[in-house]
Amino acid sequence: MRTAHLSPPCYEVRLTIPAREALERAGNSIDRPPSATGTPIVELRRPPRGRDRLVIVALIGSTDTAARMEDEPRWPGECDTSWYVRGEWVPCPGGCGRALLWHEAGYVPGYRVCLTGHHVQLSDDGRSARRVQ
C-alpha cells in the first residue's frame, strides 16, 4: 500500500559544515530561522548515505540534536542519542532512499513509512531499517 503526497519532516539540528554539505547534496533544504537559537532547520527528503553517512548525537547540557560526518571529530559534550532519534535519519531500505516518517500509532515501536509509501521497521538500535511490505 502506498501513501501519496507525504510532507518531508523538519528537524532543528546543529550541523557541521561537511554535514550540511552532505544534506544539501542529497537534495534536502536547510534554513536558518530568525530565532533566538539560530539552529538550522533541515527539511529531510532524503538522508545522506554511502560516504556521506551522518552521525546523529545529543549534546550534554542541552536539548539539542547535532549531526556530523563519521570521519569528523566528536562534538564537545557529545553523547549517544536515543534509537528513535537516530531512526529519523535512516534512509528507506525499499530502494528509494527517502526519509522515514513516524507511523507507530502506539502499537509497534519503530514502525515507519517513507515519503513514497514503503512500510519499514527500524532495527532495535535505530541505525538501520528493513522493509515490511
N, CA, C and O atoms as a GROMACS GRO file, in nm:
protein
  532
    1MET      N    1   0.084  -0.118   0.000
    1MET     CA    2   0.000   0.000   0.000
    1MET      C    3   0.088   0.124   0.000
    1MET      O    4   0.184   0.132   0.077
    2ARG      N    5   0.059   0.219  -0.083
    2ARG     CA    6   0.136   0.342  -0.094
    2ARG      C    7   0.055   0.459  -0.041
    2ARG      O    8  -0.066   0.466  -0.058
    3THR      N    9   0.126   0.551   0.024
    3THR     CA   10   0.064   0.672   0.074
    3THR      C   11   0.114   0.787  -0.013
    3THR      O   12   0.235   0.804  -0.029
    4ALA      N   13   0.025   0.865  -0.069
    4ALA     CA   14   0.064   0.971  -0.162
    4ALA      C   15   0.083   1.104  -0.092
    4ALA      O   16   0.015   1.135   0.006
    5HIS      N   17   0.176   1.183  -0.143
    5HIS     CA   18   0.196   1.322  -0.104
    5HIS      C   19   0.221   1.343   0.044
    5HIS      O   20   0.153   1.423   0.109
    6LEU      N   21   0.318   1.273   0.098
    6LEU     CA   22   0.357   1.294   0.237
    6LEU      C   23   0.455   1.410   0.243
    6LEU      O   24   0.542   1.423   0.156
    7SER      N   25   0.443   1.494   0.343
    7SER     CA   26   0.532   1.608   0.359
    7SER      C   27   0.660   1.565   0.428
    7SER      O   28   0.656   1.483   0.520
    8PRO      N   29   0.774   1.618   0.384
    8PRO     CA   30   0.900   1.583   0.450
    8PRO      C   31   0.902   1.633   0.594
    8PRO      O   32   0.850   1.741   0.623
    9PRO      N   33   0.962   1.557   0.684
    9PRO     CA   34   0.974   1.602   0.822
    9PRO      C   35   1.079   1.713   0.834
    9PRO      O   36   1.172   1.720   0.754
   10CYS      N   37   1.063   1.799   0.933
   10CYS     CA   38   1.158   1.907   0.959
   10CYS      C   39   1.219   1.887   1.097
   10CYS      O   40   1.148   1.859   1.194
   11TYR      N   41   1.351   1.903   1.105
   11TYR     CA   42   1.423   1.885   1.231
   11TYR      C   43   1.513   2.005   1.257
   11TYR      O   44   1.580   2.054   1.167
   12GLU      N   45   1.513   2.050   1.382
   12GLU     CA   46   1.606   2.154   1.425
   12GLU      C   47   1.731   2.082   1.476
   12GLU      O   48   1.725   2.008   1.574
   13VAL      N   49   1.843   2.104   1.408
   13VAL     CA   50   1.964   2.026   1.439
   13VAL      C   51   2.089   2.110   1.412
   13VAL      O   52   2.098   2.180   1.311
   14ARG      N   53   2.185   2.102   1.504
   14ARG     CA   54   2.314   2.166   1.482
   14ARG      C   55   2.391   2.084   1.380
   14ARG      O   56   2.387   1.961   1.382
   15LEU      N   57   2.463   2.152   1.290
   15LEU     CA   58   2.533   2.084   1.182
   15LEU      C   59   2.676   2.132   1.171
   15LEU      O   60   2.705   2.250   1.188
   16THR      N   61   2.766   2.038   1.141
   16THR     CA   62   2.899   2.079   1.098
   16THR      C   63   2.887   2.120   0.952
   16THR      O   64   2.788   2.089   0.886
   17ILE      N   65   2.987   2.189   0.900
   17ILE     CA   66   2.981   2.231   0.759
   17ILE      C   67   2.977   2.109   0.667
   17ILE      O   68   2.894   2.107   0.576
   18PRO      N   69   3.063   2.007   0.686
   18PRO     CA   70   3.053   1.888   0.599
   18PRO      C   71   2.917   1.818   0.608
   18PRO      O   72   2.868   1.767   0.508
   19ALA      N   73   2.855   1.814   0.726
   19ALA     CA   74   2.723   1.752   0.740
   19ALA      C   75   2.619   1.832   0.662
   19ALA      O   76   2.533   1.774   0.595
   20ARG      N   77   2.626   1.964   0.670
   20ARG     CA   78   2.534   2.050   0.596
   20ARG      C   79   2.550   2.027   0.446
   20ARG      O   80   2.451   2.016   0.373
   21GLU      N   81   2.674   2.020   0.400
   21GLU     CA   82   2.700   1.999   0.257
   21GLU      C   83   2.649   1.863   0.211
   21GLU      O   84   2.595   1.851   0.101
   22ALA      N   85   2.665   1.759   0.293
   22ALA     CA   86   2.614   1.626   0.257
   22ALA      C   87   2.463   1.626   0.248
   22ALA      O   88   2.406   1.565   0.157
   23LEU      N   89   2.396   1.693   0.341
   23LEU     CA   90   2.250   1.702   0.338
   23LEU      C   91   2.204   1.777   0.213
   23LEU      O   92   2.107   1.736   0.149
   24GLU      N   93   2.272   1.884   0.178
   24GLU     CA   94   2.234   1.959   0.058
   24GLU      C   95   2.259   1.878  -0.069
   24GLU      O   96   2.177   1.882  -0.162
   25ARG      N   97   2.372   1.804  -0.075
   25ARG     CA   98   2.399   1.718  -0.192
   25ARG      C   99   2.290   1.614  -0.211
   25ARG      O  100   2.258   1.576  -0.324
   26ALA      N  101   2.232   1.568  -0.100
   26ALA     CA  102   2.127   1.466  -0.107
   26ALA      C  103   1.991   1.526  -0.144
   26ALA      O  104   1.894   1.452  -0.161
   27GLY      N  105   1.982   1.659  -0.157
   27GLY     CA  106   1.858   1.723  -0.201
   27GLY      C  107   1.769   1.775  -0.090
   27GLY      O  108   1.649   1.795  -0.112
   28ASN      N  109   1.823   1.797   0.028
   28ASN     CA  110   1.745   1.848   0.140
   28ASN      C  111   1.755   1.999   0.149
   28ASN      O  112   1.854   2.058   0.105
   29SER      N  113   1.654   2.062   0.206
   29SER     CA  114   1.653   2.208   0.227
   29SER      C  115   1.697   2.237   0.369
   29SER      O  116   1.657   2.167   0.463
   30ILE      N  117   1.779   2.340   0.386
   30ILE     CA  118   1.826   2.380   0.517
   30ILE      C  119   1.806   2.530   0.530
   30ILE      O  120   1.857   2.608   0.450
   31ASP      N  121   1.731   2.569   0.633
   31ASP     CA  122   1.704   2.710   0.659
   31ASP      C  123   1.759   2.748   0.795
   31ASP      O  124   1.755   2.667   0.888
   32ARG      N  125   1.808   2.868   0.807
   32ARG     CA  126   1.849   2.921   0.937
   32ARG      C  127   1.740   3.020   0.977
   32ARG      O  128   1.732   3.130   0.922
   33PRO      N  129   1.658   2.980   1.073
   33PRO     CA  130   1.544   3.064   1.112
   33PRO      C  131   1.589   3.189   1.189
   33PRO      O  132   1.695   3.188   1.252
   34PRO      N  133   1.510   3.294   1.184
   34PRO     CA  134   1.543   3.414   1.261
   34PRO      C  135   1.499   3.398   1.407
   34PRO      O  136   1.427   3.483   1.461
   35SER      N  137   1.543   3.289   1.470
   35SER     CA  138   1.504   3.263   1.608
   35SER      C  139   1.619   3.298   1.702
   35SER      O  140   1.728   3.334   1.657
   36ALA      N  141   1.593   3.288   1.829
   36ALA     CA  142   1.696   3.320   1.929
   36ALA      C  143   1.813   3.222   1.918
   36ALA      O  144   1.928   3.262   1.936
   37THR      N  145   1.785   3.096   1.890
   37THR     CA  146   1.893   2.997   1.883
   37THR      C  147   1.966   3.001   1.750
   37THR      O  148   2.086   2.976   1.745
   38GLY      N  149   1.895   3.030   1.642
   38GLY     CA  150   1.957   3.029   1.510
   38GLY      C  151   1.995   2.890   1.464
   38GLY      O  152   2.069   2.876   1.366
   39THR      N  153   1.946   2.785   1.531
   39THR     CA  154   1.977   2.648   1.493
   39THR      C  155   1.909   2.616   1.359
   39THR      O  156   1.790   2.641   1.343
   40PRO      N  157   1.985   2.562   1.263
   40PRO     CA  158   1.927   2.532   1.132
   40PRO      C  159   1.811   2.433   1.140
   40PRO      O  160   1.808   2.345   1.226
   41ILE      N  161   1.717   2.449   1.049
   41ILE     CA  162   1.605   2.356   1.036
   41ILE      C  163   1.623   2.281   0.904
   41ILE      O  164   1.630   2.342   0.797
   42VAL      N  165   1.630   2.150   0.914
   42VAL     CA  166   1.650   2.064   0.797
   42VAL      C  167   1.516   2.006   0.756
   42VAL      O  168   1.448   1.941   0.836
   43GLU      N  169   1.478   2.030   0.631
   43GLU     CA  170   1.361   1.963   0.572
   43GLU      C  171   1.416   1.837   0.506
   43GLU      O  172   1.474   1.843   0.397
   44LEU      N  173   1.398   1.725   0.573
   44LEU     CA  174   1.464   1.600   0.534
   44LEU      C  175   1.382   1.523   0.432
   44LEU      O  176   1.279   1.463   0.464
   45ARG      N  177   1.428   1.525   0.307
   45ARG     CA  178   1.364   1.449   0.200
   45ARG      C  179   1.435   1.316   0.175
   45ARG      O  180   1.372   1.213   0.150
   46ARG      N  181   1.569   1.321   0.184
   46ARG     CA  182   1.650   1.204   0.153
   46ARG      C  183   1.775   1.207   0.242
   46ARG      O  184   1.864   1.288   0.218
   47PRO      N  185   1.782   1.121   0.344
   47PRO     CA  186   1.902   1.118   0.428
   47PRO      C  187   2.025   1.078   0.347
   47PRO      O  188   2.016   0.990   0.261
   48PRO      N  189   2.139   1.142   0.372
   48PRO     CA  190   2.261   1.102   0.301
   48PRO      C  191   2.299   0.959   0.336
   48PRO      O  192   2.269   0.911   0.445
   49ARG      N  193   2.364   0.890   0.243
   49ARG     CA  194   2.412   0.755   0.270
   49ARG      C  195   2.542   0.732   0.195
   49ARG      O  196   2.591   0.822   0.127
   50GLY      N  197   2.597   0.616   0.207
   50GLY     CA  198   2.726   0.587   0.145
   50GLY      C  199   2.836   0.664   0.215
   50GLY      O  200   2.843   0.662   0.338
   51ARG      N  201   2.922   0.730   0.141
   51ARG     CA  202   3.033   0.804   0.201
   51ARG      C  203   2.986   0.927   0.278
   51ARG      O  204   3.062   0.982   0.357
   52ASP      N  205   2.863   0.969   0.255
   52ASP     CA  206   2.808   1.086   0.323
   52ASP      C  207   2.728   1.051   0.448
   52ASP      O  208   2.642   1.128   0.490
   53ARG      N  209   2.756   0.938   0.508
   53ARG     CA  210   2.678   0.892   0.623
   53ARG      C  211   2.695   0.984   0.744
   53ARG      O  212   2.807   1.016   0.783
   54LEU      N  213   2.584   1.025   0.801
   54LEU     CA  214   2.584   1.115   0.917
   54LEU      C  215   2.584   1.038   1.048
   54LEU      O  216   2.539   0.924   1.055
   55VAL      N  217   2.636   1.103   1.152
   55VAL     CA  218   2.626   1.054   1.289
   55VAL      C  219   2.535   1.154   1.361
   55VAL      O  220   2.565   1.273   1.365
   56ILE      N  221   2.425   1.105   1.418
   56ILE     CA  222   2.329   1.189   1.490
   56ILE      C  223   2.352   1.168   1.638
   56ILE      O  224   2.351   1.055   1.686
   57VAL      N  225   2.372   1.278   1.711
   57VAL     CA  226   2.406   1.269   1.854
   57VAL      C  227   2.325   1.370   1.934
   57VAL      O  228   2.263   1.461   1.880
   58ALA      N  229   2.329   1.352   2.066
   58ALA     CA  230   2.274   1.450   2.159
   58ALA      C  231   2.392   1.527   2.218
   58ALA      O  232   2.505   1.478   2.219
   59LEU      N  233   2.365   1.648   2.266
   59LEU     CA  234   2.470   1.728   2.329
   59LEU      C  235   2.440   1.741   2.478
   59LEU      O  236   2.333   1.788   2.516
   60ILE      N  237   2.535   1.700   2.560
   60ILE     CA  238   2.519   1.706   2.706
   60ILE      C  239   2.498   1.850   2.749
   60ILE      O  240   2.566   1.940   2.702
   61GLY      N  241   2.403   1.870   2.840
   61GLY     CA  242   2.377   2.003   2.893
   61GLY      C  243   2.280   2.085   2.809
   61GLY      O  244   2.257   2.203   2.839
   62SER      N  245   2.224   2.025   2.705
   62SER     CA  246   2.125   2.096   2.624
   62SER      C  247   2.024   1.995   2.570
   62SER      O  248   2.040   1.874   2.586
   63THR      N  249   1.922   2.046   2.506
   63THR     CA  250   1.824   1.958   2.444
   63THR      C  251   1.850   1.945   2.294
   63THR      O  252   1.767   1.890   2.220
   64ASP      N  253   1.965   1.995   2.249
   64ASP     CA  254   1.996   1.998   2.106
   64ASP      C  255   2.037   1.861   2.053
   64ASP      O  256   2.100   1.781   2.122
   65THR      N  257   1.999   1.838   1.928
   65THR     CA  258   2.047   1.727   1.850
   65THR      C  259   2.150   1.784   1.755
   65THR      O  260   2.135   1.897   1.709
   66ALA      N  261   2.254   1.707   1.725
   66ALA     CA  262   2.359   1.754   1.636
   66ALA      C  263   2.394   1.646   1.536
   66ALA      O  264   2.373   1.527   1.561
   67ALA      N  265   2.448   1.687   1.422
   67ALA     CA  266   2.490   1.593   1.318
   67ALA      C  267   2.631   1.628   1.272
   67ALA      O  268   2.668   1.744   1.258
   68ARG      N  269   2.708   1.523   1.250
   68ARG     CA  270   2.843   1.536   1.195
   68ARG      C  271   2.867   1.417   1.104
   68ARG      O  272   2.788   1.322   1.103
   69MET      N  273   2.974   1.422   1.028
   69MET     CA  274   3.012   1.310   0.944
   69MET      C  275   3.087   1.206   1.028
   69MET      O  276   3.143   1.241   1.133
   70GLU      N  277   3.088   1.081   0.985
   70GLU     CA  278   3.156   0.975   1.060
   70GLU      C  279   3.304   1.003   1.081
   70GLU      O  280   3.359   0.968   1.185
   71ASP      N  281   3.368   1.065   0.982
   71ASP     CA  282   3.513   1.087   0.992
   71ASP      C  283   3.550   1.220   1.060
   71ASP      O  284   3.668   1.255   1.064
   72GLU      N  285   3.452   1.293   1.112
   72GLU     CA  286   3.481   1.419   1.181
   72GLU      C  287   3.502   1.397   1.330
   72GLU      O  288   3.456   1.297   1.385
   73PRO      N  289   3.571   1.490   1.396
   73PRO     CA  290   3.586   1.481   1.541
   73PRO      C  291   3.450   1.493   1.609
   73PRO      O  292   3.355   1.549   1.554
   74ARG      N  293   3.442   1.440   1.731
   74ARG     CA  294   3.318   1.447   1.808
   74ARG      C  295   3.288   1.591   1.847
   74ARG      O  296   3.379   1.673   1.863
   75TRP      N  297   3.158   1.621   1.862
   75TRP     CA  298   3.116   1.750   1.915
   75TRP      C  299   3.159   1.759   2.061
   75TRP      O  300   3.168   1.657   2.128
   76PRO      N  301   3.186   1.881   2.113
   76PRO     CA  302   3.210   1.894   2.258
   76PRO      C  303   3.083   1.855   2.334
   76PRO      O  304   2.975   1.906   2.303
   77GLY      N  305   3.094   1.767   2.430
   77GLY     CA  306   2.977   1.724   2.507
   77GLY      C  307   2.886   1.630   2.431
   77GLY      O  308   2.767   1.619   2.464
   78GLU      N  309   2.938   1.561   2.332
   78GLU     CA  310   2.856   1.469   2.251
   78GLU      C  311   2.831   1.339   2.327
   78GLU      O  312   2.919   1.287   2.395
   79CYS      N  313   2.709   1.286   2.313
   79CYS     CA  314   2.676   1.154   2.366
   79CYS      C  315   2.576   1.088   2.271
   79CYS      O  316   2.517   1.155   2.186
   80ASP      N  317   2.558   0.959   2.288
   80ASP     CA  318   2.462   0.887   2.203
   80ASP      C  319   2.322   0.943   2.225
   80ASP      O  320   2.286   0.985   2.335
   81THR      N  321   2.246   0.943   2.120
   81THR     CA  322   2.106   0.983   2.129
   81THR      C  323   2.019   0.858   2.130
   81THR      O  324   2.070   0.748   2.109
   82SER      N  325   1.893   0.874   2.155
   82SER     CA  326   1.803   0.758   2.162
   82SER      C  327   1.787   0.694   2.024
   82SER      O  328   1.810   0.757   1.921
   83TRP      N  329   1.746   0.567   2.024
   83TRP     CA  330   1.733   0.492   1.899
   83TRP      C  331   1.632   0.554   1.805
   83TRP      O  332   1.652   0.554   1.684
   84TYR      N  333   1.523   0.609   1.857
   84TYR     CA  334   1.420   0.663   1.769
   84TYR      C  335   1.463   0.796   1.707
   84TYR      O  336   1.416   0.829   1.598
   85VAL      N  337   1.549   0.873   1.773
   85VAL     CA  338   1.602   0.996   1.712
   85VAL      C  339   1.698   0.959   1.600
   85VAL      O  340   1.692   1.018   1.492
   86ARG      N  341   1.787   0.861   1.624
   86ARG     CA  342   1.876   0.814   1.516
   86ARG      C  343   1.794   0.761   1.400
   86ARG      O  344   1.828   0.782   1.284
   87GLY      N  345   1.684   0.691   1.431
   87GLY     CA  346   1.599   0.633   1.328
   87GLY      C  347   1.532   0.734   1.238
   87GLY      O  348   1.491   0.699   1.127
   88GLU      N  349   1.520   0.859   1.282
   88GLU     CA  350   1.462   0.964   1.199
   88GLU      C  351   1.551   0.996   1.078
   88GLU      O  352   1.505   1.054   0.981
   89TRP      N  353   1.679   0.958   1.085
   89TRP     CA  354   1.777   0.991   0.982
   89TRP      C  355   1.820   0.870   0.900
   89TRP      O  356   1.918   0.877   0.826
   90VAL      N  357   1.748   0.759   0.911
   90VAL     CA  358   1.777   0.638   0.834
   90VAL      C  359   1.705   0.647   0.700
   90VAL      O  360   1.585   0.676   0.698
   91PRO      N  361   1.774   0.622   0.588
   91PRO     CA  362   1.705   0.622   0.459
   91PRO      C  363   1.618   0.497   0.440
   91PRO      O  364   1.646   0.393   0.499
   92CYS      N  365   1.516   0.509   0.360
   92CYS     CA  366   1.426   0.397   0.331
   92CYS      C  367   1.504   0.283   0.267
   92CYS      O  368   1.579   0.305   0.172
   93PRO      N  369   1.489   0.160   0.317
   93PRO     CA  370   1.556   0.045   0.258
   93PRO      C  371   1.482  -0.010   0.137
   93PRO      O  372   1.528  -0.107   0.076
   94GLY      N  373   1.369   0.050   0.100
   94GLY     CA  374   1.288   0.000  -0.010
   94GLY      C  375   1.340   0.037  -0.148
   94GLY      O  376   1.271   0.015  -0.247
   95GLY      N  377   1.460   0.094  -0.155
   95GLY     CA  378   1.519   0.128  -0.284
   95GLY      C  379   1.510   0.275  -0.320
   95GLY      O  380   1.585   0.321  -0.406
   96CYS      N  381   1.420   0.350  -0.256
   96CYS     CA  382   1.404   0.491  -0.292
   96CYS      C  383   1.495   0.582  -0.210
   96CYS      O  384   1.527   0.692  -0.254
   97GLY      N  385   1.538   0.537  -0.090
   97GLY     CA  386   1.628   0.615  -0.007
   97GLY      C  387   1.566   0.739   0.057
   97GLY      O  388   1.637   0.823   0.110
   98ARG      N  389   1.434   0.749   0.053
   98ARG     CA  390   1.366   0.868   0.106
   98ARG      C  391   1.362   0.866   0.259
   98ARG      O  392   1.393   0.766   0.323
   99ALA      N  393   1.322   0.980   0.317
   99ALA     CA  394   1.312   0.995   0.462
   99ALA      C  395   1.196   0.911   0.516
   99ALA      O  396   1.098   0.885   0.446
  100LEU      N  397   1.210   0.869   0.641
  100LEU     CA  398   1.108   0.790   0.708
  100LEU      C  399   1.026   0.878   0.802
  100LEU      O  400   1.080   0.969   0.866
  101LEU      N  401   0.898   0.852   0.809
  101LEU     CA  402   0.807   0.924   0.898
  101LEU      C  403   0.757   0.831   1.007
  101LEU      O  404   0.735   0.712   0.984
  102TRP      N  405   0.739   0.885   1.127
  102TRP     CA  406   0.685   0.808   1.239
  102TRP      C  407   0.547   0.758   1.200
  102TRP      O  408   0.466   0.834   1.147
  103HIS      N  409   0.519   0.629   1.227
  103HIS     CA  410   0.391   0.570   1.187
  103HIS      C  411   0.351   0.460   1.284
  103HIS      O  412   0.287   0.362   1.246
  104GLU      N  413   0.390   0.477   1.413
  104GLU     CA  414   0.367   0.372   1.512
  104GLU      C  415   0.223   0.363   1.557
  104GLU      O  416   0.172   0.253   1.579
  105ALA      N  417   0.156   0.475   1.572
  105ALA     CA  418   0.020   0.480   1.626
  105ALA      C  419   0.010   0.410   1.760
  105ALA      O  420  -0.096   0.360   1.798
  106GLY      N  421   0.122   0.407   1.834
  106GLY     CA  422   0.123   0.350   1.968
  106GLY      C  423   0.126   0.199   1.974
  106GLY      O  424   0.115   0.143   2.083
  107TYR      N  425   0.139   0.130   1.862
  107TYR     CA  426   0.129  -0.015   1.862
  107TYR      C  427   0.261  -0.088   1.837
  107TYR      O  428   0.291  -0.184   1.907
  108VAL      N  429   0.339  -0.045   1.739
  108VAL     CA  430   0.460  -0.116   1.702
  108VAL      C  431   0.578  -0.020   1.708
  108VAL      O  432   0.597   0.059   1.615
  109PRO      N  433   0.658  -0.023   1.815
  109PRO     CA  434   0.773   0.067   1.823
  109PRO      C  435   0.866   0.051   1.703
  109PRO      O  436   0.902  -0.061   1.668
  110GLY      N  437   0.905   0.160   1.642
  110GLY     CA  438   0.996   0.157   1.528
  110GLY      C  439   0.929   0.143   1.394
  110GLY      O  440   0.998   0.140   1.292
  111TYR      N  441   0.797   0.135   1.388
  111TYR     CA  442   0.728   0.122   1.259
  111TYR      C  443   0.728   0.258   1.190
  111TYR      O  444   0.689   0.358   1.251
  112ARG      N  445   0.770   0.262   1.066
  112ARG     CA  446   0.778   0.387   0.990
  112ARG      C  447   0.724   0.367   0.850
  112ARG      O  448   0.710   0.254   0.802
  113VAL      N  449   0.694   0.479   0.784
  113VAL     CA  450   0.657   0.477   0.643
  113VAL      C  451   0.742   0.586   0.576
  113VAL      O  452   0.760   0.694   0.632
  114CYS      N  453   0.794   0.557   0.457
  114CYS     CA  454   0.879   0.656   0.390
  114CYS      C  455   0.792   0.753   0.310
  114CYS      O  456   0.671   0.733   0.296
  115LEU      N  457   0.854   0.857   0.259
  115LEU     CA  458   0.780   0.960   0.186
  115LEU      C  459   0.713   0.908   0.060
  115LEU      O  460   0.620   0.971   0.010
  116THR      N  461   0.760   0.795   0.008
  116THR     CA  462   0.695   0.738  -0.110
  116THR      C  463   0.598   0.625  -0.075
  116THR      O  464   0.534   0.570  -0.164
  117GLY      N  465   0.587   0.590   0.055
  117GLY     CA  466   0.487   0.493   0.097
  117GLY      C  467   0.535   0.355   0.134
  117GLY      O  468   0.453   0.270   0.168
  118HIS      N  469   0.666   0.328   0.128
  118HIS     CA  470   0.716   0.198   0.172
  118HIS      C  471   0.703   0.186   0.324
  118HIS      O  472   0.735   0.281   0.396
  119HIS      N  473   0.656   0.073   0.372
  119HIS     CA  474   0.644   0.048   0.515
  119HIS      C  475   0.769  -0.024   0.563
  119HIS      O  476   0.811  -0.124   0.504
  120VAL      N  477   0.828   0.028   0.672
  120VAL     CA  478   0.954  -0.028   0.721
  120VAL      C  479   0.952  -0.040   0.873
  120VAL      O  480   0.870   0.022   0.941
  121GLN      N  481   1.046  -0.120   0.924
  121GLN     CA  482   1.064  -0.138   1.068
  121GLN      C  483   1.208  -0.103   1.101
  121GLN      O  484   1.301  -0.158   1.041
  122LEU      N  485   1.228  -0.011   1.197
  122LEU     CA  486   1.363   0.023   1.242
  122LEU      C  487   1.424  -0.094   1.318
  122LEU      O  488   1.353  -0.173   1.380
  123SER      N  489   1.556  -0.104   1.312
  123SER     CA  490   1.626  -0.202   1.394
  123SER      C  491   1.617  -0.160   1.541
  123SER      O  492   1.578  -0.047   1.570
  124ASP      N  493   1.653  -0.247   1.631
  124ASP     CA  494   1.645  -0.218   1.774
  124ASP      C  495   1.733  -0.101   1.817
  124ASP      O  496   1.703  -0.035   1.916
  125ASP      N  497   1.843  -0.075   1.742
  125ASP     CA  498   1.929   0.038   1.778
  125ASP      C  499   1.903   0.163   1.695
  125ASP      O  500   1.968   0.265   1.715
  126GLY      N  501   1.807   0.157   1.600
  126GLY     CA  502   1.770   0.272   1.520
  126GLY      C  503   1.870   0.312   1.414
  126GLY      O  504   1.860   0.420   1.357
  127ARG      N  505   1.969   0.225   1.385
  127ARG     CA  506   2.072   0.259   1.287
  127ARG      C  507   2.041   0.207   1.147
  127ARG      O  508   2.108   0.245   1.051
  128SER      N  509   1.941   0.122   1.134
  128SER     CA  510   1.902   0.068   1.003
  128SER      C  511   1.754   0.034   1.007
  128SER      O  512   1.688   0.045   1.110
  129ALA      N  513   1.704  -0.009   0.892
  129ALA     CA  514   1.563  -0.047   0.883
  129ALA      C  515   1.548  -0.157   0.778
  129ALA      O  516   1.636  -0.177   0.695
  130ARG      N  517   1.437  -0.226   0.785
  130ARG     CA  518   1.406  -0.328   0.683
  130ARG      C  519   1.264  -0.304   0.635
  130ARG      O  520   1.178  -0.258   0.711
  131ARG      N  521   1.241  -0.336   0.510
  131ARG     CA  522   1.108  -0.320   0.452
  131ARG      C  523   1.016  -0.431   0.502
  131ARG      O  524   1.057  -0.547   0.509
  132VAL      N  525   0.892  -0.397   0.536
  132VAL     CA  526   0.799  -0.497   0.588
  132VAL      C  527   0.682  -0.524   0.494
  132VAL      O  528   0.605  -0.617   0.519
  133GLN      N  529   0.667  -0.447   0.388
  133GLN     CA  530   0.560  -0.474   0.291
  133GLN      C  531   0.613  -0.462   0.153
  133GLN      O  532   0.539  -0.480   0.056
   0.00000   0.00000   0.00000
